[in-house]
Amino acid sequence: QTSSFTILSWHACERGPARSLLTMSSATLEEIDAQIAAAKMRLENLQADYEESLDTIWMMLGSLLVFFMHSGFSLLEAGSVRFKNAQNILAKNLVVVTIGFLCWYVLGNSLAFGFLDKPNRFTGGSAFLMSGFFDEKTKLRFWLFHGTFCATGGTIVSGAMAERTKLKGFGIFTVVMTSVIYPIIVHWGWSGEGFLNYVDSHGDRVSVFGPAYLDFAGSGIVHLVGGVAALWGAAIVGPRKGRYDEAASDAFDGHNIPFCVLGTFFLWFGWYGFNPCSTTSMHEREIAHVAALVAINTTLSPCVSGLIVFFLRAKVTPPLRLDVGGFSNGILAGLVAITAGCAYVKPWEAVIIGLVGGISYQCGSLLLQRWKVDDVVDAFAVHGVNGLWGILALGLFGNPEENIGGNGSLYGGNQLQAQLGASAVIILWVSAWSMVLFYPLHHFGLLRLSDNFQDQGADFMEHSPAKAYHEA
């Protein structure tokens, strides 16, 4: 017998002989239970759709901001070279982005995030050409976000080697950088299965060096990689013709400081996608708070770093004058330095990291000049030195008691050993590949432009039109 109950509704009538009317309706318990279950399922589906949509929008925003950073790189590098090479460096920036995304599509993403049935601690190896993505469409947003990061490493190198590097040799290096060198490092540190950050048999996140390597948005995985490659590239290709002749040193100044400043602001703006959006989601209150902390730290560190470099160059080191270009690079140094720890440290710690970052940049820049390594945009001092400092800073700062992920040795943590180990592995990996690529390219005449090319300018020798700007 079907159990049921009766819902009685009484409606009082104020007029007429019949004062009340009884309306009866009935429904089975099973029907009501079914309706409740259906409503609950609709609510859960709506909640899931909302969270997925919000996370996708958040990562799309981050992808667009990081992509916009390439306009900053282009302006900064174009302003840092001489007038006669402006088009040539812009061509290299376009090559990096276009080649970089295609290589990420064909191979890079698969080596970074192509998970295997049996986890491989060294590299991924599935999902080539985005296979399987339409079975799990959440991968689409991750592909785009990390693809924008991938091209950054090559762009860093292009600026260091500007004005004397052949496009064909640089293009070959870019293919390998975005297909193999960078993606495998991403697998080590960001895939969750690499030897720098994986889950052990006890369910704890660890690395081969002890604690799991921490690098929230890429001081090491992105910037140290690009900075080390830039150092090797600039050293192997050699300085620009006449660069270290005392009589001609001023002739190598960049031709457009306004471009450098605008490029710096564009990069800083894009960094708010680089760092905060590395939360990779935005549907929970706690994650939103993390993104806010990251944005604050991404603001404070470059402020301090830029000011300290501006002061040092005005009062302590050459040129002993107000150096706007140095100010710009100091800002970028602070951004690089805070990128690893931006989610794990408090704002006052970010200030200290930026302060040390500015000093580290200035020391790195002076060392390059002393060693006569012609790094046109100070890419190694900005990205290499401060990429390394950013990793190590996270080994020092970050209080575990704050419950924001820090494990710094200054608070009794043991994070520093993992950061040191990861730094050494990244430097060795990139150095080995850089030497294997740049030395043969240089030997076979595929890397360095001839002296005549350098005298005339690459724009005049191989570009159309022959000048980046038309005369009035």
N, C-alpha and C positions, 0 to 999 in steps of 0.2 A: 504494500500500500504506500502510495506516494505521500510523504509528509508535507503538510502545507500549513500556512498560517494566514489569518485574515487581518487585513489592514482596514480599520474602521475610520471613516471620516465623517464627521458630523458638521453639517452646515446649518446654522440657525437662520431662520427666516423671520424678519421683523413684521411682515404683513401677511394677511390671509389666514384662513381657518387652519391650514397645516403649518404649524410653527417650526417644524424641522424636517429635514430630508436626509435619509440615510443613504450614503454612497459607499458601496463595497467594492474593493478590488483585491485580487489575490495573485500571488506569484510563488512559484516553488523556490525552495532554498537553493536547489541546484542552479536555477536561472540567475539568482542573485549572486551566488558564488562565481558563476561564469562571467557575469558582468563586472564584478570586482577584479577578477583575474585579468580580464581583457583591458580594463582601465589601467591596472598596474603595469601591464606589459606596454601599453601605449605610452605611459609616463616614462618607463625605463628607456624605451626606444627614443623618445623625445630628448631625454637627458643624454643618452649616448650620441645622438645626432648633434646636439648642442655642443657637447665637449669636443667631438671630432671636428666640427666646423670651426670652433674657436681655436683649437690647436692648429688647424690648417691655415687659418687666417694669420695667426701669430707667426708661423714659420714662413709663410709667403711674404709677410712684411719684412721679416729678417732677411730673407733671400734677396728681396729687392734692394734693401739698404746695403747689404754686402756687395751686391752687383754694382750699385751706385759708387762704391768705393773705387772702382776702376776709373771713373772719371777723375777722382782725386789723384790717383796714381799718375794718370795721364797728364794732368795739369802740373803736378809737382815735378815730374821728370822732364816735361817739355820746358818748364821754366828753368830747370837746373842745367840744361845743355846750352850750347851756343846756338845762335840763330840758324846757322847753316845746317844743323842736324835736328831741327825740331820735328820735321815730318818723319824722319827715320825712327826716332824714339816712339812717336805715336803709332807708327806702323807695327813696331814690336809689341806695344800694348794691345793693339787689336789682334795680333797673331796669338798672343798668350790667351786671351779670352776665347777666341774661336777654336783654336786647337785644344785648349784646355778642356772645354766642355765636351768636345767630341771624344777626346781620350778618356774622360771620365765616363762617358756613355758606353764606349766600347769595352774598356778594360778596368779603368780606375775604380769605379764603384764596386765592381765584382771582387777585386783584391782587398778592398777596404771592408765591405759589408756583405760579401757573398758567403753567407754562412753554410757550412758543410754539416752533414749528418754527424760526423765525428769532429768536434771542434779542433781547429788548427790554430795553435798559438802564434804562428808566424804570419800567415796570410789567409785571406778568404779565397774562394774559388768557385763561385756559382753566380747565377743571375746575370750572366753576360748579356749585353745589349738589352738590359732591363727585362729579361725574361722572367715571367711570373709576377710582374708588378701589378697586372690587372686582376690577379687573384687576391692580392693584398694591397689595396690602393693607398693605404697609409704610407707605403714606401715612396710614393711619388713625391710627397713634400720633403722627405728626408733626402731624396736624390738631388733635388734642386738646391736645397739649403747647403748641403755639403759640396755640391758642384761649384757653388760660388766661392767657397773656401779654397777649393783645389787650385783654381787659376791664380790665386794670390801669391803662392810660392814662386811661380815663374815671373810674375810681375816684379817682385822684389829683386830678382836677379837681373832683369833687363836694365834697371836704373843704374846698378853698380857698374855694368859693362858698357854703358852708353858711349857713343861717338867713335868707337873703333871696332865694333863687333859686326860681323857679317850676319845678315838675316838668316841665311840657310843654316849656319852653325848654331845660332841661337834657337832656331826652330826645331832642330834635331834634339837639342837639350830639353826644350819645353815638352816635346812628346814624351820623353822618358821621365821627366819630372812629374808630369800629370798622369802618366799611365802606371808608373811603378814606384818611383822613389817616395813620393808623398802618400799615395794610397796605402802602401804597406805599413808606414808609420801610423797612419790613421787606424789601421786594423789593430796594431799593437796597443794603442792607448784608448780608442773610443768605441771599438766594436763590442766591448764587453767579453770578448773571447781571446784577445791578444795577451801576450805574456806580461805586458805592463799593467793590465787591469782585467782580471777575470774572477769568476766565482770558484772557490775551492770545494773540496768534498764536504766541508763543514758548513757551506753556505755563506762564507765570508768573502768579501772582495779583497783580493791580494794581488801581488805581482811576484816575479821571480826575485825581486829585491826586498820582499817583505810586505809592507802595506801597499795597497793599490796606488799606482801613479795618479796624481791629481793634476789636471790641466783643463780648467773649465771651458775655455774658449780658444786655446791654442797658442799660448806664448811659446811653447816648445814644438808642438805638432805642426804649427803653421809657420810661425815667425822665425824660430831657431833654424828650421829646415831651410827657409828661404835665405836667411842671413848667412848661414854656413856656405851654401851653394854660391851666394854672391861673393863671398870672400875668395873662394877658389877660382871662380870665374874671372874676377877682376885681376887676381894675381897671375893667372896663367895666360890670359890674353895680353897682359902687359899694360903699361900706362899709355895714355894718348901721346902722340908724337909731340915732344917738346914740353910735356906737362911739368917736368921738374927742372926746366931751365929757369934760373932765377930771373932772367930778364923778361921772360914771357909768362910768368905765373898768373898775373892779373888777366891775361887774355883768355883764361879758361873759366872765368866766372860765368855763372848762368845768365841767360840773356833776359829773363823776365821774372823778377821777384814777386810781382803781384800774382802771377800764375802759381808760384810756390805757396803763397799764403792761402789763396783760394783752394788749392789742392789740399792743403792741410785741413782747412775747415770741412771740405767735402769728405775727407777721410775720417775726421772726428765724428761727423754726423753719421757716416756709415757704420762707425764702430758701435753705435747704439743698436744696430742690428747684429753685428758680430758678437757682442758680449751678452746683452740681455736676452736675445732670442735663442741663445744657446741653452736656455732652459728646455727648449723644444716642446713645451706645452704651456698652456695658460688657462686651464679650466679649474684650478684649485686656488684657494686663497693663499696657502703657504707658498705655492710656486710664484704667484703674483708678487708676493712680498720679496722673494728671492730676486726676481727681475728688477724690482725697484732698488734693492741694495746694489745689485750689479751696475745699474745705471748711475747711481750716486758715486760709486767707486771709479767708474769709467769717466766721471767728470773731474773728480778731485785729483787723481794721480797725475794726469797730463798738465793740469794747472801748475802744480808744484814743479814738475819736471821741466816744463817750458821756461818758467821763471828762473830756475837755478841756472840753466844753460845760458839764458839771456844775460844774467848777472856775471857768470864766469867769463863769458867772452867779452864783456864790456870792461871788466875790472881785473881779471886774473890771467887769462890766457889770450893768445892772439885771436882776433885782430885788435883787441883792446878798444873796440868801438861797438856801437849798437849793431848787432848782427841779426837781422830779421829772419834770414834763412836758418841760422842756428836756432833761433827761437822756435821756428816751425818744426825743425827736427827734434828739438827737445820735447815738444808736445807729443810728437809721434812716439818718442822713446818711452814716455810715461804711459801712453796707451798700450804699447807692447808689454811693458813690465807688469801692468795690472791685469792683463788678459787671462793669465792662468788662475790667479787667486781672487778674481773679482767677486765670486759668490761665497768665498770662504773666510774673508777677512772683514773687519769693521772699518768704517771710514777713516779713523785715525791711523790705522795700519796702512791703508791705501795711500795716505799722505806720505808716510815714511818710505813706502815702496817707490812712489813717484820721485821723492827726493833723491834716493840712492840711484834710481833710474837715470835721472838727469846727470848726475856726476859720472855714472858708468858710461853714458853716451859720450860725454865730453872726453873722458879718458880713452875710450875706444877710437874716437875720431882722431885724437892726437897721435895714437899709436899707428894708425893707418898712414898718417902723413910721415911719421918717422920711418916707417918701413917702406915708404914710397909705393904703397898699394893704391892705385888710382880708382877709388870708389866714388863715382861722380855724385851720388845722392847720399853718401854715408849709409848705405843699406846695411852693411855689417854692424856698424856702431848702433844703429837704430834697432834693427830686427835681430841680429845675431847676439850682440852683447846683452841687450835687454830681454830677448827671448830667454836666454840662459838665466839672467837675473830673475825674471818673472817666475821661472820654475823653482829656482832655489829659494826665493822669497817665500813661496808657499810651504817650503820645508821648515821655515823659521816661524812664520806668523800663522795665525788661525788657532784660536783657543778652542779645544775640544768641548769645554764646558758651555760654550755659547750655542752648541748644537746646530751649527750651520755648516758642518763638514770639515772644519779645520782640524789639523793634527800637528801643529808646529812644535818644533823642538824647544822654543822659548817657553812653552807651556807644559813641557814634559812629554810631548808627543814624539813619535819616531818616524815622522814623514820624510825627514831630510834624506834618509838613506835611499828611499825609493826615488826621490827627485834627482839625487846625484847619479844613481844608476841609469835612470832613463835619459838624463842629459848626455851621459857618456855614449850610450848606445845610439842616440839620434845623431850626435856629432860624427861618430865613426861611420855610420851608415851613409850619411849624406856626403861626407868627405870622400869615402871610397868611390861612390858613384860619380861624384864630380870629377875626380881625377881620371877615372876610367873614360869619361866622356870628353872632358875639355882637352886633355893632353893629345889624344889622337886627332881631334878636330883641329887643334892648332898645328899639329905636325903636318897634316895633309892640306893645309891652307884653306880650311873651311871656317875659320873662326875670326881671324884678324883682318881688318881692312888695310889696304896698302897705304903707304905714306901719302901718295898722291890723292887717294880718296879722302884721307883725313884733312889734307890741306884745302882741297876744293869744297869739302863738305858732302856728306852722303845725300843730302837733298838735291844738290846740283848734279851729282854724278849718276844717280839712279832713280830719282823720283820725278813724277810729273803732276803738277807744275814743279819747276825747279826751286821755287821759294815757298815757304809756308805762309808768308804774308805778302800781299800786293802793296807796292808802294803807292802812296797817295799821288 
